[in-house]
Amino acid sequence: MQIHKKRITIEKLASDLRPIVRGLINYYGKFSTGHLRFIWNNLNKRLMKWVQWEKGLYVMASLKRLRKKYKANPNLFPHWALVHP
């Protein structure tokens, strides 16, 4: 799924990605959670790139905006319980 090309809200993006992320957590999380950290960090980078593209922000501003969303709603993305933005 190419998330950086979607002009939608972050809540809609989260609802689109939620089943995929939960499936990865349920399937691969039973074996080893350490290897999934790489995937979650990459997903956070893709989300940051989406914020940059959607809002026209620089790197630090987009990271700050993503962290603000995390503090407002930490359950927005399921992987945020494991790896914070």
URHUJO-V75591 format. One line per field, one symbol per residue. ss: DSSP state (2 for helix, 1 for strand, 0 for the rest). psi: psi as a letter, one per 30 degrees, with the letter a starting at -180 (. if undefined). burial: b if it has 24 or more other ideal C-beta (glycine too) atoms within 12 Angstrom, else e. Layout:
ss = ???
psi = ???
burial = ???
//
This chain:
ss = 0022200002222222222222222222000000022222222222222222222000222222222222220000022220000
psi = kjffgkillfeeeefefeeeeeeeeeefffekfeffeeeeeeeeeeeeeeeeeefhlleeeeeeeeeeeeeeifgekefffejl.
burial = eebeeeeeebeebbeebeeebeebbeeeeeeeeeebeebbeebbebbbbbbeebeeeeeeebeebbeebbeeeeebbbbbebbeb
//
